[in-house]
Amino acid sequence: MRLLISLLLSLISLNAFSTETVTAQDSVRERIRVAEYDFHAKQLILPASMIAVGFAANSIDGMKDFHLVNRRESVKQIRIDDYMEWGMFGWVFVCDLIGKEKNHWADQALLLVVSEIFNAGLVHGGKNLLKETRPDGGPLSFPSGHTANAFLGAHLTYKEFHESSALLAYSGYALASFVAASRVYNNRHWVCDVIAGAGVGILSVELAYLVYFPIRNAIARGVNMRDNKNLVMAPMVNQYGGGVYLSLNF
């Protein structure tokens, strides 16, 4: 049985103050913060375009012969890209120590996990579907997984810091571009591979934000409503005066 007890306490006239109404919902305590995130379809244009350009260079006759760059017979490889590929996953947390991030580090960690799920699926799906040969003769060239992982970390950093620090927001892209360039230099990937890989990494982050926040906020609202369902108290203000609204459910 639910009983509703409403109590209105008369207060002194508040005509001299704002007449803005304050609702009971405004007073509900948030145990878990409801995050703000607005999705715009235009956010997918850049990564989709990069993937399309890379795929076209890999598939169209004439362009496929060189994949946007000639193959080299031998090269003295640098190995730093193997470490930076995974190191970029932690770049957003490094930036957290320096600047003002948009979301809590726990949200960032979960976004990273969801992003990598999308990223791994797209990268390995593309590799196994196209089975493109690498410049050095190895298998599964398209798209570049190293580049995809690096740009995943870079774009997550951008999403978290573009409103507070341009330097931190774009810093990850510089590091990820170095990874992409090193993959081409090491004769492990064609240029089209790294272009598409960068697009895949960016797209994975955008999809993660799109999926994660509606689920997260639905859970947060449910927890907040559960914790505050027994008692709600709120001031009420209108043009004639004010009072206190009290609701007790049990």
TORMAR-418272 format. One record per residue (C-alpha): z negated, y, x negated; residue in three letters. Coordinates in steps of 0.25 Angstrom, whole numbers, padded with zeros to 4 digits, always signed. Layout:
<nodes>
ZYXALA ...
</nodes>
This chain:
<nodes>
+0000+0000+0000MET +0004+0014-0005ARG -0005+0025-0001LEU +0000+0039-0004LEU -0011+0050-0006ILE -0006+0064-0006SER -0015+0075-0010LEU -0011+0090-0010LEU -0020+0099-0017LEU -0018+0114-0014SER -0017+0123-0026LEU -0016+0138-0027ILE -0002+0144-0024SER +0008+0142-0036LEU +0018+0152-0031ASN +0018+0159-0044ALA +0023+0147-0051PHE +0035+0138-0051SER +0039+0132-0038THR +0045+0120-0045GLU +0041+0107-0038THR +0034+0096-0046VAL +0035+0082-0041THR +0026+0070-0042ALA +0037+0064-0051GLN +0035+0074-0062ASP +0020+0070-0063SER +0022+0055-0066VAL +0018+0052-0080ARG +0029+0046-0088GLU +0024+0034-0096ARG +0038+0031-0101ILE +0047+0044-0103ARG +0060+0043-0095VAL +0070+0047-0105ALA +0082+0056-0102GLU +0096+0051-0105TYR +0109+0056-0099ASP +0121+0048-0101PHE +0135+0054-0102HIS +0148+0046-0102ALA +0154+0055-0113LYS +0143+0049-0122GLN +0152+0037-0123LEU +0165+0044-0126ILE +0163+0045-0141LEU +0159+0030-0144PRO +0169+0025-0134ALA +0180+0033-0141SER +0176+0028-0155MET +0176+0014-0150ILE +0190+0016-0144ALA +0195+0023-0157VAL +0190+0011-0165GLY +0196+0001-0156PHE +0209+0007-0155ALA +0210+0008-0171ALA +0206-0007-0171ASN +0216-0011-0160SER +0228-0003-0160ILE +0240-0007-0168ASP +0243+0002-0180GLY +0228+0007-0180MET +0223-0007-0182LYS +0231-0009-0195ASP +0221+0000-0202PHE +0210+0002-0192HIS +0210+0017-0196LEU +0208+0014-0211VAL +0214+0005-0221ASN +0207-0007-0227ARG +0202-0007-0241ARG +0203-0020-0249GLU +0189-0018-0256SER +0177-0009-0257VAL +0164-0008-0263LYS +0155-0009-0251GLN +0143+0000-0248ILE +0132-0008-0240ARG +0124+0004-0234ILE +0131+0003-0221ASP +0125-0011-0218ASP +0111-0004-0219TYR +0114+0008-0212MET +0120+0001-0200GLU +0106-0004-0196TRP +0099+0008-0202GLY +0105+0017-0192MET +0098+0011-0181PHE +0085+0017-0187GLY +0091+0031-0189TRP +0087+0036-0175VAL +0072+0033-0179PHE +0073+0040-0192VAL +0078+0052-0184CYS +0066+0051-0175ASP +0057+0054-0187LEU +0065+0067-0189ILE +0069+0073-0176GLY +0066+0073-0161LYS +0072+0060-0154GLU +0076+0060-0140LYS +0070+0047-0136ASN +0058+0039-0141HIS +0060+0030-0153TRP +0057+0018-0144ALA +0069+0022-0135ASP +0078+0024-0147GLN +0074+0010-0152ALA +0078+0004-0138LEU +0091+0012-0138LEU +0094+0007-0152LEU +0092-0008-0147VAL +0101-0006-0135VAL +0111+0002-0143SER +0112-0010-0153GLU +0114-0020-0141ILE +0126-0012-0136PHE +0131-0010-0151ASN +0130-0024-0155ALA +0138-0029-0142GLY +0149-0019-0144LEU +0150-0021-0159VAL +0150-0036-0159HIS +0159-0036-0146GLY +0169-0028-0153GLY +0169-0036-0166LYS +0170-0050-0159ASN +0181-0045-0149LEU +0190-0038-0159LEU +0187-0046-0172LYS +0193-0036-0181GLU +0194-0038-0196THR +0187-0029-0205ARG +0194-0021-0216PRO +0188-0031-0227ASP +0193-0043-0219GLY +0180-0046-0212GLY +0179-0049-0197PRO +0173-0041-0185LEU +0176-0027-0189SER +0177-0019-0176PHE +0168-0012-0173PRO +0159-0008-0185SER +0145-0013-0182GLY +0139-0006-0193HIS +0145+0007-0188THR +0141+0004-0174ALA +0126+0002-0178ASN +0126+0014-0186ALA +0132+0023-0175PHE +0122+0017-0165LEU +0111+0022-0174GLY +0117+0035-0176ALA +0120+0038-0161HIS +0107+0034-0157LEU +0101+0044-0166THR +0111+0055-0160TYR +0107+0052-0146LYS +0092+0054-0150GLU +0093+0066-0158PHE +0106+0074-0154HIS +0097+0083-0145GLU +0087+0086-0156SER +0094+0085-0170SER +0108+0085-0173ALA +0106+0081-0187LEU +0098+0069-0183LEU +0108+0066-0172ALA +0120+0065-0181TYR +0114+0060-0193SER +0116+0046-0188GLY +0131+0048-0187TYR +0132+0052-0201ALA +0125+0039-0206LEU +0133+0030-0196ALA +0146+0036-0201SER +0142+0032-0215PHE +0140+0018-0210VAL +0154+0018-0203ALA +0161+0024-0216ALA +0154+0013-0224SER +0159+0002-0216ARG +0174+0007-0218VAL +0171+0010-0233TYR +0166-0004-0234ASN +0179-0010-0228ASN +0171-0017-0217ARG +0177-0009-0206HIS +0189-0001-0201TRP +0187+0013-0197VAL +0190+0009-0182CYS +0178-0001-0183ASP +0168+0010-0187VAL +0173+0020-0177ILE +0171+0010-0166ALA +0158+0006-0172GLY +0153+0020-0171ALA +0157+0021-0157GLY +0150+0008-0153VAL +0137+0012-0159GLY +0137+0025-0152ILE +0141+0019-0139LEU +0130+0009-0140SER +0120+0020-0141VAL +0126+0027-0129GLU +0125+0014-0121LEU +0111+0011-0125ALA +0107+0025-0120TYR +0114+0023-0107LEU +0107+0010-0104VAL +0094+0012-0111TYR +0089+0024-0104PHE +0091+0021-0089PRO +0083+0008-0092ILE +0072+0014-0100ARG +0070+0026-0090ASN +0070+0016-0078ALA +0059+0008-0085ILE +0051+0021-0089ALA +0052+0026-0074ARG +0047+0013-0069GLY +0035+0013-0079VAL +0032+0028-0076ASN +0032+0025-0061MET +0023+0013-0062ARG +0013+0020-0070ASP +0012+0032-0061ASN +0014+0026-0047LYS -0001+0026-0044ASN -0003+0041-0045LEU +0006+0053-0045VAL +0000+0067-0045MET +0009+0080-0046ALA +0008+0095-0044PRO +0016+0100-0032MET +0021+0114-0033VAL +0030+0122-0023ASN +0032+0137-0019GLN +0019+0137-0010TYR +0009+0131-0019GLY +0006+0118-0026GLY -0002+0105-0026GLY -0004+0091-0031VAL +0003+0079-0026TYR -0005+0066-0028LEU +0001+0052-0025SER -0007+0039-0026LEU +0000+0026-0024ASN -0008+0012-0024PHE 
</nodes>
